[in-house]
């Protein structure tokens, strides 16, 4: 955090609280306790002689004085932060904190690169936050996001991270020994399917493509999960058909522990992208991490232990 140990920290705290309208979330971003953050804001208000925030037990909002104050300091802090990043970009070794937000699957693929990057750049720190929901990475204080290409806002800069994806319908050999494999997506209505619940709580409809036409099927099933790992485990145990990313089951299919169906109806689509907002000038930490990702390949069906060292110059 650029302002953490500077005299500008209280001003940055005001901006963060105003962004979240919540002391607890702002404190989490600033790596402070809510009480310490509240004390810092109160101390600033006492020195200024005005109340910047209206506080109740349920909400936080800017006062009129707070709105005017924020309008003046926010662009000034942005310029100062940019100046600090420009200077840091001239360092031989970058330093600072990178905050990354990623889905669980993206984080698992990113983890070996993060570990190797930290070995290469000992003055850098990374805060990798894993969550299912898609967020506004700028509003929530992240430098980088990692999501599927279709979920990334158009105003972001995105670079490919990993190969193309496709969905795979899989089940155990024992399940297919007792049930004929589906020949077309609508045949799934006669099968036991392991249903997927999205982070929003909505039940996911399995998606397919037939001669260029997209169709979705609300599959039946007695088991509903929201974890790919658990879906795969359930499929291995013979509880039905699972609908998962093909990379997550490549090894299991190769070993014969799972069998794939409906391959002709699940074409490849753009995979994960690492994305970040456009900056006036990219800081050294962000720049070196992006270069590191571009220069190293990750193989999706290999475990983390297969990456004891990654050459950052390859």
VOBAPA-229751 format. One record per residue (C-alpha): residue number from 1; residue in three letters; chain; x, y, z. Coordinates in steps of 0.25 Angstrom, whole numbers, plus 5000, padded with zeros to 4 digits. Example, Ala and Ser with C-alpha at 12.3 -4.5 7.8 and 13.67 -1.06 7.14 Angstrom:
2
+-----+------+------+------+------+------+
! pos ! code ! unit !    X !    Y !    Z !
+-----+------+------+------+------+------+
!   1 !  ala !    A ! 5049 ! 4982 ! 5031 !
!   2 !  ser !    A ! 5055 ! 4996 ! 5029 !
+-----+------+------+------+------+------+
END
This chain:
314
+-----+------+------+------+------+------+
! pos ! code ! unit !    X !    Y !    Z !
+-----+------+------+------+------+------+
!   1 !  unk !    A ! 5000 ! 5000 ! 5000 !
!   2 !  unk !    A ! 5007 ! 5013 ! 4995 !
!   3 !  unk !    A ! 5002 ! 5022 ! 5007 !
!   4 !  unk !    A ! 5002 ! 5011 ! 5018 !
!   5 !  unk !    A ! 5014 ! 5017 ! 5025 !
!   6 !  unk !    A ! 5013 ! 5032 ! 5020 !
!   7 !  unk !    A ! 5007 ! 5044 ! 5026 !
!   8 !  unk !    A ! 4996 ! 5043 ! 5015 !
!   9 !  unk !    A ! 4990 ! 5030 ! 5021 !
!  10 !  unk !    A ! 4979 ! 5037 ! 5028 !
!  11 !  unk !    A ! 4975 ! 5043 ! 5015 !
!  12 !  unk !    A ! 4975 ! 5030 ! 5008 !
!  13 !  unk !    A ! 4967 ! 5024 ! 5019 !
!  14 !  unk !    A ! 4956 ! 5034 ! 5016 !
!  15 !  unk !    A ! 4956 ! 5030 ! 5002 !
!  16 !  unk !    A ! 4955 ! 5016 ! 5005 !
!  17 !  unk !    A ! 4944 ! 5017 ! 5015 !
!  18 !  unk !    A ! 4936 ! 5026 ! 5005 !
!  19 !  unk !    A ! 4938 ! 5015 ! 4994 !
!  20 !  unk !    A ! 4932 ! 5004 ! 5003 !
!  21 !  unk !    A ! 4923 ! 5012 ! 5011 !
!  22 !  unk !    A ! 4926 ! 5002 ! 5022 !
!  23 !  unk !    A ! 4937 ! 5003 ! 5033 !
!  24 !  unk !    A ! 4939 ! 4987 ! 5034 !
!  25 !  unk !    A ! 4941 ! 4985 ! 5019 !
!  26 !  unk !    A ! 4950 ! 4998 ! 5018 !
!  27 !  unk !    A ! 4958 ! 4993 ! 5030 !
!  28 !  unk !    A ! 4960 ! 4979 ! 5023 !
!  29 !  unk !    A ! 4966 ! 4986 ! 5011 !
!  30 !  unk !    A ! 4975 ! 4994 ! 5019 !
!  31 !  unk !    A ! 4979 ! 4983 ! 5028 !
!  32 !  unk !    A ! 4975 ! 4990 ! 5040 !
!  33 !  unk !    A ! 4964 ! 4986 ! 5051 !
!  34 !  unk !    A ! 4951 ! 4994 ! 5050 !
!  35 !  unk !    A ! 4954 ! 5001 ! 5063 !
!  36 !  unk !    A ! 4968 ! 5006 ! 5059 !
!  37 !  unk !    A ! 4962 ! 5011 ! 5046 !
!  38 !  unk !    A ! 4950 ! 5018 ! 5053 !
!  39 !  unk !    A ! 4960 ! 5024 ! 5062 !
!  40 !  unk !    A ! 4969 ! 5029 ! 5051 !
!  41 !  unk !    A ! 4957 ! 5036 ! 5044 !
!  42 !  unk !    A ! 4952 ! 5042 ! 5057 !
!  43 !  unk !    A ! 4966 ! 5048 ! 5060 !
!  44 !  unk !    A ! 4966 ! 5054 ! 5046 !
!  45 !  unk !    A ! 4952 ! 5060 ! 5048 !
!  46 !  unk !    A ! 4957 ! 5066 ! 5061 !
!  47 !  unk !    A ! 4968 ! 5073 ! 5055 !
!  48 !  unk !    A ! 4960 ! 5078 ! 5044 !
!  49 !  unk !    A ! 4948 ! 5082 ! 5053 !
!  50 !  unk !    A ! 4938 ! 5076 ! 5044 !
!  51 !  unk !    A ! 4931 ! 5063 ! 5043 !
!  52 !  unk !    A ! 4934 ! 5055 ! 5030 !
!  53 !  unk !    A ! 4925 ! 5044 ! 5032 !
!  54 !  unk !    A ! 4911 ! 5041 ! 5037 !
!  55 !  unk !    A ! 4911 ! 5028 ! 5045 !
!  56 !  unk !    A ! 4900 ! 5020 ! 5050 !
!  57 !  unk !    A ! 4900 ! 5005 ! 5055 !
!  58 !  unk !    A ! 4896 ! 5001 ! 5041 !
!  59 !  unk !    A ! 4902 ! 5011 ! 5031 !
!  60 !  unk !    A ! 4913 ! 5020 ! 5028 !
!  61 !  unk !    A ! 4912 ! 5032 ! 5019 !
!  62 !  unk !    A ! 4919 ! 5045 ! 5015 !
!  63 !  unk !    A ! 4915 ! 5058 ! 5021 !
!  64 !  unk !    A ! 4914 ! 5070 ! 5012 !
!  65 !  unk !    A ! 4928 ! 5074 ! 5017 !
!  66 !  unk !    A ! 4933 ! 5060 ! 5015 !
!  67 !  unk !    A ! 4928 ! 5060 ! 5000 !
!  68 !  unk !    A ! 4935 ! 5074 ! 4998 !
!  69 !  unk !    A ! 4948 ! 5069 ! 5005 !
!  70 !  unk !    A ! 4948 ! 5055 ! 4997 !
!  71 !  unk !    A ! 4946 ! 5063 ! 4984 !
!  72 !  unk !    A ! 4959 ! 5071 ! 4986 !
!  73 !  unk !    A ! 4968 ! 5060 ! 4992 !
!  74 !  unk !    A ! 4964 ! 5048 ! 4983 !
!  75 !  unk !    A ! 4970 ! 5054 ! 4970 !
!  76 !  unk !    A ! 4982 ! 5059 ! 4978 !
!  77 !  unk !    A ! 4985 ! 5045 ! 4984 !
!  78 !  unk !    A ! 4983 ! 5039 ! 4971 !
!  79 !  unk !    A ! 4994 ! 5048 ! 4965 !
!  80 !  unk !    A ! 5003 ! 5045 ! 4977 !
!  81 !  unk !    A ! 5001 ! 5030 ! 4976 !
!  82 !  unk !    A ! 5005 ! 5031 ! 4961 !
!  83 !  unk !    A ! 5017 ! 5039 ! 4965 !
!  84 !  unk !    A ! 5021 ! 5028 ! 4975 !
!  85 !  unk !    A ! 5019 ! 5017 ! 4965 !
!  86 !  unk !    A ! 5027 ! 5025 ! 4954 !
!  87 !  unk !    A ! 5039 ! 5026 ! 4964 !
!  88 !  unk !    A ! 5037 ! 5011 ! 4968 !
!  89 !  unk !    A ! 5038 ! 5007 ! 4953 !
!  90 !  unk !    A ! 5052 ! 5012 ! 4953 !
!  91 !  unk !    A ! 5057 ! 5003 ! 4964 !
!  92 !  unk !    A ! 5065 ! 4991 ! 4959 !
!  93 !  unk !    A ! 5057 ! 4982 ! 4969 !
!  94 !  unk !    A ! 5042 ! 4985 ! 4970 !
!  95 !  unk !    A ! 5036 ! 4986 ! 4984 !
!  96 !  unk !    A ! 5022 ! 4987 ! 4989 !
!  97 !  unk !    A ! 5009 ! 4980 ! 4990 !
!  98 !  unk !    A ! 5000 ! 4974 ! 4979 !
!  99 !  unk !    A ! 4986 ! 4970 ! 4982 !
! 100 !  unk !    A ! 4980 ! 4960 ! 4973 !
! 101 !  unk !    A ! 4966 ! 4955 ! 4972 !
! 102 !  unk !    A ! 4963 ! 4941 ! 4966 !
! 103 !  unk !    A ! 4953 ! 4930 ! 4965 !
! 104 !  unk !    A ! 4957 ! 4917 ! 4972 !
! 105 !  unk !    A ! 4961 ! 4910 ! 4959 !
! 106 !  unk !    A ! 4968 ! 4922 ! 4954 !
! 107 !  unk !    A ! 4976 ! 4923 ! 4968 !
! 108 !  unk !    A ! 4980 ! 4909 ! 4967 !
! 109 !  unk !    A ! 4986 ! 4911 ! 4954 !
! 110 !  unk !    A ! 4992 ! 4924 ! 4958 !
! 111 !  unk !    A ! 4998 ! 4919 ! 4971 !
! 112 !  unk !    A ! 5011 ! 4913 ! 4966 !
! 113 !  unk !    A ! 5014 ! 4926 ! 4958 !
! 114 !  unk !    A ! 5012 ! 4934 ! 4971 !
! 115 !  unk !    A ! 5021 ! 4926 ! 4979 !
! 116 !  unk !    A ! 5032 ! 4926 ! 4968 !
! 117 !  unk !    A ! 5030 ! 4941 ! 4966 !
! 118 !  unk !    A ! 5032 ! 4944 ! 4981 !
! 119 !  unk !    A ! 5045 ! 4936 ! 4981 !
! 120 !  unk !    A ! 5050 ! 4944 ! 4969 !
! 121 !  unk !    A ! 5046 ! 4958 ! 4975 !
! 122 !  unk !    A ! 5048 ! 4957 ! 4990 !
! 123 !  unk !    A ! 5043 ! 4972 ! 4992 !
! 124 !  unk !    A ! 5030 ! 4969 ! 4987 !
! 125 !  unk !    A ! 5018 ! 4964 ! 4994 !
! 126 !  unk !    A ! 5005 ! 4958 ! 4989 !
! 127 !  unk !    A ! 4991 ! 4957 ! 4995 !
! 128 !  unk !    A ! 4983 ! 4947 ! 4987 !
! 129 !  unk !    A ! 4968 ! 4947 ! 4990 !
! 130 !  unk !    A ! 4960 ! 4935 ! 4985 !
! 131 !  unk !    A ! 4945 ! 4937 ! 4983 !
! 132 !  unk !    A ! 4934 ! 4932 ! 4974 !
! 133 !  unk !    A ! 4927 ! 4945 ! 4971 !
! 134 !  unk !    A ! 4931 ! 4955 ! 4961 !
! 135 !  unk !    A ! 4935 ! 4968 ! 4966 !
! 136 !  unk !    A ! 4939 ! 4982 ! 4962 !
! 137 !  unk !    A ! 4954 ! 4981 ! 4965 !
! 138 !  unk !    A ! 4957 ! 4996 ! 4965 !
! 139 !  unk !    A ! 4946 ! 4999 ! 4975 !
! 140 !  unk !    A ! 4950 ! 4988 ! 4984 !
! 141 !  unk !    A ! 4965 ! 4992 ! 4984 !
! 142 !  unk !    A ! 4971 ! 4981 ! 4975 !
! 143 !  unk !    A ! 4982 ! 4982 ! 4965 !
! 144 !  unk !    A ! 4979 ! 4970 ! 4957 !
! 145 !  unk !    A ! 4967 ! 4960 ! 4954 !
! 146 !  unk !    A ! 4967 ! 4947 ! 4948 !
! 147 !  unk !    A ! 4954 ! 4942 ! 4942 !
! 148 !  unk !    A ! 4949 ! 4936 ! 4929 !
! 149 !  unk !    A ! 4950 ! 4945 ! 4917 !
! 150 !  unk !    A ! 4934 ! 4946 ! 4916 !
! 151 !  unk !    A ! 4934 ! 4952 ! 4930 !
! 152 !  unk !    A ! 4944 ! 4963 ! 4929 !
! 153 !  unk !    A ! 4939 ! 4978 ! 4927 !
! 154 !  unk !    A ! 4942 ! 4983 ! 4913 !
! 155 !  unk !    A ! 4950 ! 4995 ! 4919 !
! 156 !  unk !    A ! 4961 ! 4986 ! 4925 !
! 157 !  unk !    A ! 4974 ! 4982 ! 4919 !
! 158 !  unk !    A ! 4974 ! 4966 ! 4918 !
! 159 !  unk !    A ! 4984 ! 4956 ! 4915 !
! 160 !  unk !    A ! 4982 ! 4941 ! 4912 !
! 161 !  unk !    A ! 4985 ! 4932 ! 4924 !
! 162 !  unk !    A ! 4985 ! 4918 ! 4921 !
! 163 !  unk !    A ! 4979 ! 4910 ! 4909 !
! 164 !  unk !    A ! 4965 ! 4911 ! 4904 !
! 165 !  unk !    A ! 4955 ! 4903 ! 4912 !
! 166 !  unk !    A ! 4943 ! 4894 ! 4909 !
! 167 !  unk !    A ! 4933 ! 4888 ! 4918 !
! 168 !  unk !    A ! 4933 ! 4873 ! 4920 !
! 169 !  unk !    A ! 4921 ! 4864 ! 4923 !
! 170 !  unk !    A ! 4927 ! 4852 ! 4931 !
! 171 !  unk !    A ! 4923 ! 4840 ! 4939 !
! 172 !  unk !    A ! 4930 ! 4828 ! 4945 !
! 173 !  unk !    A ! 4931 ! 4815 ! 4936 !
! 174 !  unk !    A ! 4922 ! 4808 ! 4946 !
! 175 !  unk !    A ! 4911 ! 4819 ! 4944 !
! 176 !  unk !    A ! 4912 ! 4817 ! 4929 !
! 177 !  unk !    A ! 4911 ! 4802 ! 4930 !
! 178 !  unk !    A ! 4898 ! 4803 ! 4937 !
! 179 !  unk !    A ! 4893 ! 4815 ! 4928 !
! 180 !  unk !    A ! 4894 ! 4817 ! 4913 !
! 181 !  unk !    A ! 4903 ! 4830 ! 4910 !
! 182 !  unk !    A ! 4895 ! 4842 ! 4906 !
! 183 !  unk !    A ! 4896 ! 4844 ! 4891 !
! 184 !  unk !    A ! 4891 ! 4858 ! 4891 !
! 185 !  unk !    A ! 4889 ! 4869 ! 4901 !
! 186 !  unk !    A ! 4874 ! 4867 ! 4903 !
! 187 !  unk !    A ! 4877 ! 4852 ! 4907 !
! 188 !  unk !    A ! 4882 ! 4857 ! 4920 !
! 189 !  unk !    A ! 4867 ! 4859 ! 4925 !
! 190 !  unk !    A ! 4867 ! 4843 ! 4927 !
! 191 !  unk !    A ! 4880 ! 4843 ! 4935 !
! 192 !  unk !    A ! 4885 ! 4846 ! 4949 !
! 193 !  unk !    A ! 4892 ! 4859 ! 4948 !
! 194 !  unk !    A ! 4901 ! 4866 ! 4959 !
! 195 !  unk !    A ! 4895 ! 4880 ! 4958 !
! 196 !  unk !    A ! 4903 ! 4893 ! 4960 !
! 197 !  unk !    A ! 4899 ! 4905 ! 4969 !
! 198 !  unk !    A ! 4906 ! 4918 ! 4965 !
! 199 !  unk !    A ! 4911 ! 4928 ! 4975 !
! 200 !  unk !    A ! 4899 ! 4936 ! 4973 !
! 201 !  unk !    A ! 4890 ! 4925 ! 4978 !
! 202 !  unk !    A ! 4884 ! 4922 ! 4964 !
! 203 !  unk !    A ! 4884 ! 4908 ! 4959 !
! 204 !  unk !    A ! 4893 ! 4907 ! 4946 !
! 205 !  unk !    A ! 4887 ! 4902 ! 4933 !
! 206 !  unk !    A ! 4897 ! 4893 ! 4926 !
! 207 !  unk !    A ! 4902 ! 4900 ! 4913 !
! 208 !  unk !    A ! 4904 ! 4893 ! 4899 !
! 209 !  unk !    A ! 4906 ! 4897 ! 4885 !
! 210 !  unk !    A ! 4899 ! 4889 ! 4874 !
! 211 !  unk !    A ! 4903 ! 4893 ! 4859 !
! 212 !  unk !    A ! 4906 ! 4907 ! 4864 !
! 213 !  unk !    A ! 4893 ! 4909 ! 4872 !
! 214 !  unk !    A ! 4895 ! 4910 ! 4887 !
! 215 !  unk !    A ! 4885 ! 4902 ! 4896 !
! 216 !  unk !    A ! 4884 ! 4901 ! 4911 !
! 217 !  unk !    A ! 4878 ! 4889 ! 4919 !
! 218 !  unk !    A ! 4872 ! 4890 ! 4933 !
! 219 !  unk !    A ! 4877 ! 4876 ! 4937 !
! 220 !  unk !    A ! 4871 ! 4868 ! 4947 !
! 221 !  unk !    A ! 4878 ! 4862 ! 4959 !
! 222 !  unk !    A ! 4877 ! 4859 ! 4974 !
! 223 !  unk !    A ! 4891 ! 4865 ! 4977 !
! 224 !  unk !    A ! 4894 ! 4880 ! 4976 !
! 225 !  unk !    A ! 4908 ! 4885 ! 4979 !
! 226 !  unk !    A ! 4916 ! 4898 ! 4977 !
! 227 !  unk !    A ! 4930 ! 4892 ! 4977 !
! 228 !  unk !    A ! 4936 ! 4886 ! 4965 !
! 229 !  unk !    A ! 4945 ! 4877 ! 4974 !
! 230 !  unk !    A ! 4933 ! 4871 ! 4981 !
! 231 !  unk !    A ! 4926 ! 4870 ! 4967 !
! 232 !  unk !    A ! 4938 ! 4862 ! 4962 !
! 233 !  unk !    A ! 4938 ! 4853 ! 4975 !
! 234 !  unk !    A ! 4923 ! 4850 ! 4973 !
! 235 !  unk !    A ! 4925 ! 4846 ! 4959 !
! 236 !  unk !    A ! 4936 ! 4837 ! 4963 !
! 237 !  unk !    A ! 4928 ! 4831 ! 4973 !
! 238 !  unk !    A ! 4917 ! 4827 ! 4962 !
! 239 !  unk !    A ! 4906 ! 4837 ! 4967 !
! 240 !  unk !    A ! 4904 ! 4843 ! 4953 !
! 241 !  unk !    A ! 4908 ! 4852 ! 4942 !
! 242 !  unk !    A ! 4917 ! 4864 ! 4945 !
! 243 !  unk !    A ! 4919 ! 4876 ! 4937 !
! 244 !  unk !    A ! 4932 ! 4882 ! 4939 !
! 245 !  unk !    A ! 4944 ! 4889 ! 4932 !
! 246 !  unk !    A ! 4951 ! 4879 ! 4924 !
! 247 !  unk !    A ! 4965 ! 4883 ! 4929 !
! 248 !  unk !    A ! 4961 ! 4878 ! 4943 !
! 249 !  unk !    A ! 4958 ! 4864 ! 4939 !
! 250 !  unk !    A ! 4968 ! 4862 ! 4928 !
! 251 !  unk !    A ! 4977 ! 4853 ! 4936 !
! 252 !  unk !    A ! 4965 ! 4845 ! 4942 !
! 253 !  unk !    A ! 4960 ! 4842 ! 4928 !
! 254 !  unk !    A ! 4974 ! 4838 ! 4923 !
! 255 !  unk !    A ! 4974 ! 4828 ! 4935 !
! 256 !  unk !    A ! 4961 ! 4823 ! 4931 !
! 257 !  unk !    A ! 4954 ! 4827 ! 4945 !
! 258 !  unk !    A ! 4945 ! 4836 ! 4937 !
! 259 !  unk !    A ! 4938 ! 4835 ! 4924 !
! 260 !  unk !    A ! 4934 ! 4847 ! 4915 !
! 261 !  unk !    A ! 4921 ! 4849 ! 4908 !
! 262 !  unk !    A ! 4916 ! 4859 ! 4898 !
! 263 !  unk !    A ! 4929 ! 4864 ! 4894 !
! 264 !  unk !    A ! 4924 ! 4868 ! 4880 !
! 265 !  unk !    A ! 4914 ! 4878 ! 4887 !
! 266 !  unk !    A ! 4925 ! 4885 ! 4896 !
! 267 !  unk !    A ! 4934 ! 4893 ! 4887 !
! 268 !  unk !    A ! 4946 ! 4901 ! 4893 !
! 269 !  unk !    A ! 4944 ! 4915 ! 4897 !
! 270 !  unk !    A ! 4953 ! 4926 ! 4902 !
! 271 !  unk !    A ! 4959 ! 4923 ! 4915 !
! 272 !  unk !    A ! 4965 ! 4930 ! 4927 !
! 273 !  unk !    A ! 4970 ! 4945 ! 4926 !
! 274 !  unk !    A ! 4978 ! 4953 ! 4935 !
! 275 !  unk !    A ! 4973 ! 4967 ! 4935 !
! 276 !  unk !    A ! 4976 ! 4980 ! 4941 !
! 277 !  unk !    A ! 4971 ! 4995 ! 4939 !
! 278 !  unk !    A ! 4979 ! 5004 ! 4930 !
! 279 !  unk !    A ! 4989 ! 5013 ! 4937 !
! 280 !  unk !    A ! 4996 ! 5026 ! 4933 !
! 281 !  unk !    A ! 5009 ! 5018 ! 4936 !
! 282 !  unk !    A ! 5009 ! 5003 ! 4941 !
! 283 !  unk !    A ! 5016 ! 5002 ! 4954 !
! 284 !  unk !    A ! 5029 ! 4993 ! 4954 !
! 285 !  unk !    A ! 5022 ! 4982 ! 4963 !
! 286 !  unk !    A ! 5010 ! 4981 ! 4953 !
! 287 !  unk !    A ! 5019 ! 4981 ! 4941 !
! 288 !  unk !    A ! 5029 ! 4970 ! 4946 !
! 289 !  unk !    A ! 5017 ! 4961 ! 4950 !
! 290 !  unk !    A ! 5010 ! 4962 ! 4937 !
! 291 !  unk !    A ! 5023 ! 4960 ! 4930 !
! 292 !  unk !    A ! 5026 ! 4948 ! 4939 !
! 293 !  unk !    A ! 5012 ! 4942 ! 4935 !
! 294 !  unk !    A ! 5015 ! 4944 ! 4920 !
! 295 !  unk !    A ! 5028 ! 4937 ! 4921 !
! 296 !  unk !    A ! 5024 ! 4925 ! 4928 !
! 297 !  unk !    A ! 5014 ! 4914 ! 4924 !
! 298 !  unk !    A ! 5005 ! 4907 ! 4934 !
! 299 !  unk !    A ! 5000 ! 4893 ! 4930 !
! 300 !  unk !    A ! 4986 ! 4891 ! 4936 !
! 301 !  unk !    A ! 4986 ! 4876 ! 4939 !
! 302 !  unk !    A ! 4999 ! 4877 ! 4947 !
! 303 !  unk !    A ! 4999 ! 4879 ! 4962 !
! 304 !  unk !    A ! 5006 ! 4890 ! 4970 !
! 305 !  unk !    A ! 5017 ! 4881 ! 4974 !
! 306 !  unk !    A ! 5021 ! 4879 ! 4960 !
! 307 !  unk !    A ! 5026 ! 4894 ! 4960 !
! 308 !  unk !    A ! 5038 ! 4894 ! 4970 !
! 309 !  unk !    A ! 5045 ! 4905 ! 4962 !
! 310 !  unk !    A ! 5040 ! 4913 ! 4950 !
! 311 !  unk !    A ! 5050 ! 4920 ! 4941 !
! 312 !  unk !    A ! 5046 ! 4935 ! 4940 !
! 313 !  unk !    A ! 5053 ! 4938 ! 4927 !
! 314 !  unk !    A ! 5049 ! 4926 ! 4919 !
+-----+------+------+------+------+------+
END
